[in-house]
Amino acid sequence: MQFVDLKGQYNKIKPEVDAAIAEVLAGTAFIKGPQVALFEENLSRFTGAKHVIGCANGTDALQIALMALELQPGDEVIVPSFTYVASAEVIALLGLVPVMVDVDARTFNILPESMERALSPRTKAIIPVHLYGQCAPMLEVLQFAKAHNLRVVEDTAQALGAEYLFPDGTKAQAGTMGDIGCTSFFPTKNLGAYGDGGALFTNDDALAERIKMIANHGQRVKYHHSLIGCNSRLDTIQAAILDVKLKYLPDYLKARREAAAFYDKALAETALAGYIELPYRAPYSTHTFHQYTIIAHPLQRGADASSVRDALKAHLAQAGIPSMVYYPLPLQEQEAFKGVAKAVGGLENAAGLSASVLSLPMHTELTEPIQSEVVAACKEFFAKFAL
Ligand SMILES: *Cc1c(COP(=O)(O)O)cnc(C)c1O
Protein backbone atom coordinates (compact mmCIF):
# COMPACT_ATOMS: atom_id res chain seq x y z
CA MET A 1 0.00 0.00 0.00
CA GLN A 2 1.15 3.51 -0.71
CA PHE A 3 0.73 6.61 1.42
CA VAL A 4 0.15 8.68 -1.74
CA ASP A 5 -0.60 7.25 -5.21
CA LEU A 6 0.84 9.67 -7.74
CA LYS A 7 1.12 7.05 -10.45
CA GLY A 8 -2.54 6.07 -10.32
CA GLN A 9 -3.48 9.74 -10.59
CA TYR A 10 -1.11 10.31 -13.52
CA ASN A 11 -2.34 7.26 -15.44
CA LYS A 12 -5.86 8.70 -15.52
CA ILE A 13 -4.76 11.92 -17.23
CA LYS A 14 -1.65 10.66 -19.02
CA PRO A 15 -2.61 11.56 -22.61
CA GLU A 16 -3.46 15.13 -21.64
CA VAL A 17 -0.38 15.64 -19.49
CA ASP A 18 1.95 14.04 -22.03
CA ALA A 19 0.54 16.29 -24.78
CA ALA A 20 1.02 19.37 -22.60
CA ILE A 21 4.64 18.41 -21.92
CA ALA A 22 5.24 17.65 -25.60
CA GLU A 23 3.93 21.09 -26.49
CA VAL A 24 6.44 22.75 -24.16
CA LEU A 25 9.26 20.64 -25.59
CA ALA A 26 8.25 21.61 -29.12
CA GLY A 27 8.16 25.29 -28.19
CA THR A 28 11.40 25.17 -26.11
CA ALA A 29 10.32 28.20 -24.05
CA PHE A 30 11.36 26.41 -20.88
CA ILE A 31 11.58 29.59 -18.82
CA LYS A 32 8.65 32.03 -18.77
CA GLY A 33 6.89 30.24 -21.60
CA PRO A 34 3.25 31.15 -22.39
CA GLN A 35 1.96 28.26 -20.25
CA VAL A 36 3.16 30.02 -17.09
CA ALA A 37 1.00 33.12 -17.56
CA LEU A 38 -1.92 30.96 -18.68
CA PHE A 39 -1.73 28.83 -15.56
CA GLU A 40 -1.40 31.91 -13.34
CA GLU A 41 -4.52 33.34 -14.95
CA ASN A 42 -6.49 30.13 -14.52
CA LEU A 43 -5.40 29.76 -10.89
CA SER A 44 -6.37 33.38 -10.28
CA ARG A 45 -9.84 32.59 -11.59
CA PHE A 46 -10.05 29.44 -9.47
CA THR A 47 -8.95 31.02 -6.20
CA GLY A 48 -10.36 34.49 -6.64
CA ALA A 49 -6.94 36.02 -5.93
CA LYS A 50 -6.45 39.10 -8.11
CA HIS A 51 -2.80 38.27 -8.76
CA VAL A 52 -1.14 34.87 -8.91
CA ILE A 53 2.63 34.81 -9.34
CA GLY A 54 4.34 31.47 -9.90
CA CYS A 55 7.70 30.68 -8.30
CA ALA A 56 10.06 27.76 -7.80
CA ASN A 57 8.53 26.19 -4.66
CA GLY A 58 6.40 26.93 -1.61
CA THR A 59 9.35 27.80 0.60
CA ASP A 60 10.50 30.42 -1.89
CA ALA A 61 6.96 31.78 -2.00
CA LEU A 62 7.09 32.39 1.76
CA GLN A 63 10.55 33.95 1.52
CA ILE A 64 9.55 36.23 -1.35
CA ALA A 65 6.39 37.25 0.53
CA LEU A 66 8.39 38.37 3.55
CA MET A 67 10.91 40.16 1.30
CA ALA A 68 8.07 42.01 -0.41
CA LEU A 69 6.80 43.30 2.93
CA GLU A 70 10.06 45.18 3.54
CA LEU A 71 10.57 43.99 7.10
CA GLN A 72 13.74 45.05 8.92
CA PRO A 73 16.29 42.73 10.57
CA GLY A 74 15.15 41.94 14.10
CA ASP A 75 11.47 42.42 13.28
CA GLU A 76 9.31 39.70 14.76
CA VAL A 77 6.98 37.39 12.86
CA ILE A 78 4.41 35.28 14.69
CA VAL A 79 4.19 31.69 13.46
CA PRO A 80 2.63 28.52 14.90
CA SER A 81 5.14 26.10 16.41
CA PHE A 82 3.26 23.10 15.01
CA THR A 83 3.86 23.31 11.26
CA TYR A 84 6.30 22.32 8.55
CA VAL A 85 9.73 23.85 9.04
CA ALA A 86 9.47 26.09 5.96
CA SER A 87 6.85 28.36 7.56
CA ALA A 88 9.39 29.49 10.17
CA GLU A 89 12.68 28.82 8.39
CA VAL A 90 12.26 31.68 5.93
CA ILE A 91 11.68 34.12 8.80
CA ALA A 92 15.05 33.27 10.35
CA LEU A 93 16.74 33.15 6.95
CA LEU A 94 15.89 36.82 6.39
CA GLY A 95 17.28 37.88 9.77
CA LEU A 96 13.81 38.24 11.25
CA VAL A 97 12.76 36.60 14.51
CA PRO A 98 10.28 33.70 14.43
CA VAL A 99 7.99 34.06 17.44
CA MET A 100 6.43 30.65 17.97
CA VAL A 101 2.96 30.36 19.39
CA ASP A 102 0.72 27.48 20.34
CA VAL A 103 -1.98 25.87 18.24
CA ASP A 104 -5.52 24.72 18.97
CA ALA A 105 -5.50 21.06 20.00
CA ARG A 106 -8.55 20.31 17.86
CA THR A 107 -7.98 22.29 14.67
CA PHE A 108 -4.14 22.03 14.73
CA ASN A 109 -4.11 25.69 13.67
CA ILE A 110 -2.90 28.86 15.36
CA LEU A 111 -4.57 29.53 18.70
CA PRO A 112 -6.07 33.03 18.68
CA GLU A 113 -5.35 33.65 22.41
CA SER A 114 -1.69 32.85 21.87
CA MET A 115 -1.20 35.69 19.38
CA GLU A 116 -1.94 38.34 22.00
CA ARG A 117 0.78 37.04 24.32
CA ALA A 118 3.30 37.03 21.47
CA LEU A 119 2.88 40.70 20.71
CA SER A 120 5.85 43.06 21.17
CA PRO A 121 6.75 46.49 19.76
CA ARG A 122 8.79 44.63 17.12
CA THR A 123 5.97 42.40 15.90
CA LYS A 124 5.39 43.17 12.22
CA ALA A 125 3.73 40.16 10.66
CA ILE A 126 1.94 36.90 11.29
CA ILE A 127 2.00 33.68 9.27
CA PRO A 128 -1.16 31.63 9.82
CA VAL A 129 -0.74 28.12 8.42
CA HIS A 130 -3.77 26.25 7.09
CA LEU A 131 -2.51 22.92 8.36
CA TYR A 132 -3.62 19.57 6.93
CA GLY A 133 -6.01 21.31 4.55
CA GLN A 134 -8.31 23.33 6.80
CA CYS A 135 -8.29 27.12 7.19
CA ALA A 136 -6.76 28.75 10.25
CA PRO A 137 -9.18 30.98 12.22
CA MET A 138 -8.75 33.87 9.80
CA LEU A 139 -11.41 36.12 11.28
CA GLU A 140 -9.45 36.32 14.54
CA VAL A 141 -6.11 36.51 12.74
CA LEU A 142 -7.26 39.36 10.48
CA GLN A 143 -8.86 41.29 13.35
CA PHE A 144 -5.72 40.88 15.44
CA ALA A 145 -3.51 41.96 12.54
CA LYS A 146 -5.66 45.01 11.87
CA ALA A 147 -5.70 46.06 15.54
CA HIS A 148 -1.91 45.89 15.74
CA ASN A 149 -1.00 46.95 12.23
CA LEU A 150 0.56 43.61 11.26
CA ARG A 151 0.93 42.11 7.80
CA VAL A 152 -0.56 38.68 7.18
CA VAL A 153 1.14 36.02 5.05
CA GLU A 154 -0.95 32.87 4.72
CA ASP A 155 0.85 29.56 4.34
CA THR A 156 -1.65 27.66 2.24
CA ALA A 157 0.74 24.99 0.99
CA GLN A 158 -1.57 22.27 2.35
CA ALA A 159 -4.94 23.90 1.82
CA LEU A 160 -5.27 25.05 -1.77
CA GLY A 161 -9.00 25.03 -2.48
CA ALA A 162 -10.17 25.33 1.13
CA GLU A 163 -12.83 27.94 1.71
CA TYR A 164 -13.29 30.20 4.73
CA LEU A 165 -16.76 31.29 5.77
CA PHE A 166 -16.97 34.70 7.45
CA PRO A 167 -19.79 35.44 9.91
CA ASP A 168 -21.42 37.81 7.41
CA GLY A 169 -21.76 34.95 4.95
CA THR A 170 -18.95 35.98 2.61
CA LYS A 171 -16.51 33.28 1.56
CA ALA A 172 -12.88 33.41 0.55
CA GLN A 173 -10.37 30.81 -0.46
CA ALA A 174 -7.34 29.97 1.63
CA GLY A 175 -4.47 32.20 0.58
CA THR A 176 -6.62 35.11 -0.56
CA MET A 177 -7.51 36.71 2.78
CA GLY A 178 -4.21 38.11 4.04
CA ASP A 179 -1.79 40.52 2.36
CA ILE A 180 -0.10 37.61 0.59
CA GLY A 181 -0.89 33.91 0.30
CA CYS A 182 1.76 31.29 -0.44
CA THR A 183 1.23 27.85 -1.84
CA SER A 184 3.28 24.86 -2.94
CA PHE A 185 2.91 22.50 -5.87
CA PHE A 186 5.14 19.82 -4.34
CA PRO A 187 3.97 16.58 -6.00
CA THR A 188 1.96 15.36 -3.01
CA LYS A 189 0.13 18.63 -2.32
CA ASN A 190 -3.53 19.20 -3.25
CA LEU A 191 -2.42 20.45 -6.66
CA GLY A 192 0.89 18.71 -7.30
CA ALA A 193 3.41 19.33 -10.06
CA TYR A 194 5.82 16.71 -11.39
CA GLY A 195 8.67 18.41 -9.62
CA ASP A 196 8.89 21.58 -7.52
CA GLY A 197 6.66 24.60 -7.90
CA GLY A 198 4.95 27.30 -5.87
CA ALA A 199 2.91 30.47 -6.15
CA LEU A 200 2.04 33.69 -4.36
CA PHE A 201 -1.41 35.25 -4.22
CA THR A 202 -2.25 38.87 -3.53
CA ASN A 203 -5.08 41.30 -4.19
CA ASP A 204 -2.72 44.29 -3.86
CA ASP A 205 -1.40 45.64 -7.19
CA ALA A 206 1.71 47.23 -5.69
CA LEU A 207 2.63 44.08 -3.75
CA ALA A 208 2.10 41.99 -6.88
CA GLU A 209 4.53 44.20 -8.74
CA ARG A 210 7.15 43.90 -5.98
CA ILE A 211 6.70 40.13 -5.78
CA LYS A 212 7.20 39.74 -9.54
CA MET A 213 10.36 41.82 -9.37
CA ILE A 214 11.79 40.05 -6.31
CA ALA A 215 11.21 36.62 -7.86
CA ASN A 216 13.12 37.82 -10.91
CA HIS A 217 16.35 39.30 -9.50
CA GLY A 218 14.68 42.55 -8.48
CA GLN A 219 14.30 43.71 -12.07
CA ARG A 220 11.39 45.09 -14.02
CA VAL A 221 13.49 45.88 -17.06
CA LYS A 222 16.06 43.24 -17.98
CA TYR A 223 19.51 43.93 -16.45
CA HIS A 224 18.17 46.91 -14.47
CA HIS A 225 17.93 45.82 -10.84
CA SER A 226 16.10 48.08 -8.44
CA LEU A 227 15.64 45.59 -5.60
CA ILE A 228 17.64 42.73 -4.10
CA GLY A 229 15.72 39.72 -5.29
CA CYS A 230 16.25 36.08 -6.04
CA ASN A 231 15.82 33.66 -8.89
CA SER A 232 12.62 31.76 -8.34
CA ARG A 233 10.50 30.79 -11.31
CA LEU A 234 7.82 28.27 -12.03
CA ASP A 235 9.17 26.13 -14.90
CA THR A 236 7.10 26.15 -18.07
CA ILE A 237 6.85 22.36 -18.05
CA GLN A 238 5.49 22.41 -14.50
CA ALA A 239 3.03 25.19 -15.36
CA ALA A 240 1.76 23.18 -18.35
CA ILE A 241 1.25 20.10 -16.16
CA LEU A 242 -0.39 22.14 -13.40
CA ASP A 243 -2.74 23.78 -15.87
CA VAL A 244 -3.99 20.36 -16.95
CA LYS A 245 -4.35 19.22 -13.34
CA LEU A 246 -6.09 22.41 -12.19
CA LYS A 247 -9.16 21.34 -14.16
CA TYR A 248 -9.31 18.21 -12.03
CA LEU A 249 -8.65 19.94 -8.71
CA PRO A 250 -12.36 20.04 -7.74
CA ASP A 251 -12.55 16.28 -8.43
CA TYR A 252 -9.36 15.69 -6.46
CA LEU A 253 -10.72 17.62 -3.49
CA LYS A 254 -13.98 15.70 -3.72
CA ALA A 255 -12.10 12.40 -3.71
CA ARG A 256 -10.16 13.47 -0.60
CA ARG A 257 -13.35 14.52 1.20
CA GLU A 258 -15.08 11.26 0.33
CA ALA A 259 -12.11 9.27 1.56
CA ALA A 260 -12.15 11.28 4.79
CA ALA A 261 -15.88 10.64 5.22
CA PHE A 262 -15.24 6.91 4.81
CA TYR A 263 -12.52 6.92 7.48
CA ASP A 264 -14.77 8.97 9.77
CA LYS A 265 -17.57 6.47 9.54
CA ALA A 266 -15.43 3.36 9.71
CA LEU A 267 -13.42 4.64 12.68
CA ALA A 268 -16.36 6.16 14.57
CA GLU A 269 -16.56 3.29 17.07
CA THR A 270 -12.85 3.41 17.80
CA ALA A 271 -13.17 7.12 18.44
CA LEU A 272 -16.24 6.65 20.62
CA ALA A 273 -14.36 4.11 22.71
CA GLY A 274 -11.88 6.89 23.46
CA TYR A 275 -8.86 5.41 21.72
CA ILE A 276 -8.51 8.06 19.07
CA GLU A 277 -9.83 11.42 18.01
CA LEU A 278 -10.96 11.92 14.43
CA PRO A 279 -10.19 15.10 12.48
CA TYR A 280 -12.26 18.02 13.73
CA ARG A 281 -14.18 20.13 11.21
CA ALA A 282 -14.11 23.80 12.05
CA PRO A 283 -17.48 25.41 11.31
CA TYR A 284 -15.80 28.32 9.52
CA SER A 285 -13.84 26.31 6.95
CA THR A 286 -14.19 23.59 4.40
CA HIS A 287 -11.57 20.86 4.71
CA THR A 288 -9.47 19.74 1.74
CA PHE A 289 -7.95 16.80 3.62
CA HIS A 290 -4.42 17.22 2.46
CA GLN A 291 -3.91 14.92 5.42
CA TYR A 292 -6.30 12.75 7.39
CA THR A 293 -4.77 13.04 10.82
CA ILE A 294 -5.98 11.25 13.93
CA ILE A 295 -4.89 11.77 17.51
CA ALA A 296 -3.97 8.68 19.53
CA HIS A 297 -4.96 8.96 23.18
CA PRO A 298 -2.86 7.53 26.00
CA LEU A 299 -4.40 4.19 26.92
CA GLN A 300 -3.63 4.45 30.60
CA ARG A 301 -3.85 7.49 32.78
CA GLY A 302 -0.51 9.24 32.90
CA ALA A 303 0.91 7.15 30.05
CA ASP A 304 2.93 8.74 27.31
CA ALA A 305 0.77 9.50 24.25
CA SER A 306 3.66 8.96 21.86
CA SER A 307 4.06 5.36 23.01
CA VAL A 308 0.52 4.55 21.81
CA ARG A 309 0.92 6.50 18.59
CA ASP A 310 4.26 4.88 17.85
CA ALA A 311 2.92 1.41 18.65
CA LEU A 312 -0.07 2.00 16.36
CA LYS A 313 2.25 3.20 13.61
CA ALA A 314 4.44 0.11 14.05
CA HIS A 315 1.38 -2.16 14.00
CA LEU A 316 0.18 -0.57 10.76
CA ALA A 317 3.65 -0.88 9.23
CA GLN A 318 3.68 -4.58 10.05
CA ALA A 319 0.41 -4.94 8.19
CA GLY A 320 2.01 -3.18 5.21
CA ILE A 321 0.19 0.10 5.82
CA PRO A 322 2.20 3.30 5.68
CA SER A 323 1.39 6.17 8.03
CA MET A 324 3.19 9.42 8.77
CA VAL A 325 3.88 11.69 11.71
CA TYR A 326 3.50 15.33 10.70
CA TYR A 327 5.38 16.58 12.74
CA PRO A 328 7.31 14.69 15.42
CA LEU A 329 8.84 17.81 17.01
CA PRO A 330 7.34 21.24 17.55
CA LEU A 331 9.57 23.80 15.86
CA GLN A 332 10.79 25.44 19.06
CA GLU A 333 12.39 22.09 19.97
CA GLN A 334 14.24 21.78 16.67
CA GLU A 335 17.96 22.27 17.03
CA ALA A 336 18.07 24.77 14.17
CA PHE A 337 15.81 27.19 16.04
CA LYS A 338 17.70 27.13 19.35
CA GLY A 339 18.73 30.69 20.08
CA VAL A 340 17.04 31.85 16.87
CA ALA A 341 13.34 31.68 17.66
CA LYS A 342 11.32 32.96 20.58
CA ALA A 343 8.77 30.59 22.09
CA VAL A 344 5.75 32.15 23.75
CA GLY A 345 4.41 30.22 26.74
CA GLY A 346 4.65 26.47 27.21
CA LEU A 347 3.27 25.53 23.78
CA GLU A 348 1.62 22.55 25.45
CA ASN A 349 -0.77 21.76 22.61
CA ALA A 350 2.01 21.71 20.03
CA ALA A 351 4.04 19.37 22.23
CA GLY A 352 1.02 17.14 22.88
CA LEU A 353 0.13 16.91 19.20
CA SER A 354 3.69 16.09 18.16
CA ALA A 355 3.46 13.09 20.45
CA SER A 356 0.01 11.91 19.39
CA VAL A 357 -0.79 12.72 15.75
CA LEU A 358 -0.79 10.09 13.02
CA SER A 359 -1.73 10.67 9.39
CA LEU A 360 -3.33 7.76 7.55
CA PRO A 361 -2.98 7.11 3.80
CA MET A 362 -4.78 9.94 2.01
CA HIS A 363 -4.80 10.67 -1.70
CA THR A 364 -7.08 10.99 -4.69
CA GLU A 365 -6.95 7.33 -5.73
CA LEU A 366 -8.10 5.65 -2.52
CA THR A 367 -10.75 2.93 -2.83
CA GLU A 368 -12.98 1.34 -0.21
CA PRO A 369 -11.01 -1.93 -0.14
CA ILE A 370 -7.77 -0.03 0.50
CA GLN A 371 -9.34 2.10 3.21
CA SER A 372 -11.03 -0.92 4.78
CA GLU A 373 -7.62 -2.52 5.14
CA VAL A 374 -6.31 0.56 6.95
CA VAL A 375 -9.32 0.67 9.24
CA ALA A 376 -9.17 -3.07 10.00
CA ALA A 377 -5.53 -2.78 11.02
CA CYS A 378 -6.32 0.17 13.31
CA LYS A 379 -9.17 -1.75 14.92
CA GLU A 380 -7.02 -4.84 15.34
CA PHE A 381 -4.46 -2.74 17.21
CA PHE A 382 -7.00 -1.29 19.64
CA ALA A 383 -8.81 -4.61 20.12
CA LYS A 384 -5.85 -5.70 22.24
CA PHE A 385 -6.75 -3.02 24.76
CA ALA A 386 -10.50 -3.67 24.93
CA LEU A 387 -11.79 -4.77 28.31
C1 LIG B 1 5.01 21.84 1.68
C2 LIG B 1 4.95 22.98 2.62
C3 LIG B 1 5.74 24.12 2.46
C4 LIG B 1 6.87 24.23 1.49
O1 LIG B 1 6.61 23.93 0.19
P1 LIG B 1 7.80 23.45 -0.78
O2 LIG B 1 7.20 23.57 -2.12
O3 LIG B 1 8.13 22.05 -0.39
O4 LIG B 1 8.96 24.37 -0.59
C5 LIG B 1 5.53 25.18 3.33
N1 LIG B 1 4.62 25.11 4.32
C6 LIG B 1 3.87 24.02 4.52
C7 LIG B 1 2.87 24.03 5.63
C8 LIG B 1 4.00 22.91 3.70
O5 LIG B 1 3.26 21.82 3.92
The ligand as a Tripos MOL2 file, in Angstrom:
@<TRIPOS>MOLECULE
LIG
   15    15     1     0     0
SMALL
NO_CHARGES

@<TRIPOS>ATOM
      1 C1          5.0080   21.8370    1.6830 C.3       1 LIG1
      2 C2          4.9470   22.9750    2.6190 C.ar      1 LIG1
      3 C3          5.7360   24.1220    2.4610 C.ar      1 LIG1
      4 C4          6.8670   24.2320    1.4920 C.3       1 LIG1
      5 O1          6.6130   23.9350    0.1910 O.3       1 LIG1
      6 P1          7.7950   23.4460   -0.7850 P.3       1 LIG1
      7 O2          7.2000   23.5690   -2.1230 O.co2     1 LIG1
      8 O3          8.1290   22.0480   -0.3930 O.co2     1 LIG1
      9 O4          8.9560   24.3710   -0.5930 O.co2     1 LIG1
     10 C5          5.5280   25.1770    3.3310 C.ar      1 LIG1
     11 N1          4.6200   25.1120    4.3180 N.ar      1 LIG1
     12 C6          3.8670   24.0180    4.5190 C.ar      1 LIG1
     13 C7          2.8660   24.0260    5.6270 C.3       1 LIG1
     14 C8          4.0050   22.9090    3.7000 C.ar      1 LIG1
     15 O5          3.2630   21.8180    3.9170 O.3       1 LIG1
@<TRIPOS>BOND
     1     1     2 1
     2     2     3 ar
     3     2    14 ar
     4     3     4 1
     5     3    10 ar
     6     4     5 1
     7     5     6 1
     8     6     7 2
     9     6     8 1
    10     6     9 1
    11    10    11 ar
    12    11    12 ar
    13    12    13 1
    14    12    14 ar
    15    14    15 1
@<TRIPOS>SUBSTRUCTURE
     1 LIG1         1 GROUP 0 **** ****
